[in-house]
Amino acid sequence: MVLIMSNQVVSCSLDIMGGTPCFLGTRVPVQTLLDYLEGGESINDFLEGFPTVTRQQVLDFLERAASLAMAESV
């Protein structure tokens, strides 16, 4: 099973990290970005540690997450 968000930023596949949501084309879980941010690290810090993820992927993911949060709060 493969699940890809409509904006092509996140994918879930049982063949990649056991189905953990990852940035598309990488083995980097999106949770890792959230952990970095929660820990007070910057997007630049995250990107330095995970060069297979692009800045645009991070920005697109955060924009989508913010949109979903806003939609749920209505």
N, C-alpha and C positions, 0 to 999 in steps of 0.2 A: 504494500500500500504506500502510495506517495501522495502527500498533501502539500500543495504549493499555494501560498497566499496570492491573492489576485495581483498584488504589486510586485511579485517575483522577488521577494526579499528573503523569505523564510521557507524552508522545506522540511518535511518530516518523511523519513523513509526508514523502514525497519532495517534496511541494509546499511544505514549510516547512523552510527551512535544509537542503535536500537530504537529508532523512532523519535529520539529527542529533537525538538525543533532547533534547527541550525540555520545559520545564514546560508542562503542558496549557493551551491558550488563549493562549500567548505565543510569542515567537520567541527566548526566552532558553534557551540550552543548559544542561542540568544540569551540564555540565563547567565552566561559568563559576562556579557555586556552589562546586564542588570546588576550583577554582583559587583562589578567594577564601579559602577555609578553609585550604588548603595554604599560602598566602602569609601566614597569620597574621591575616587580616581576620575580622571578626565577621559573624554573620548580619545584624545591623543594618546594617553597612556594605554588604553585598550588597543588602539590601532597599532601601536608599537609592538605590543605583545602578540598580536594576531594579524600579521600582514596580509593574510589571505582575504580578510574582510576589508571592503572599501569604505571610505568615509560616507559615500552616497548610500550604501546599504544601511549603515548605522542611522543616518538621518532619516531615510525612508522608514525604517523600522520604528524609530521613535515617533515620527509623525503619525504613523498608522496606530501605534499604541495610544497616543494622545487622543486621536479621533475616536477610538473605541471607548476609551475612558469617558470622554465627553458624552458619547451616545448613551452609555449606560447610566450616566448621572441624571439624565433627563427624565 
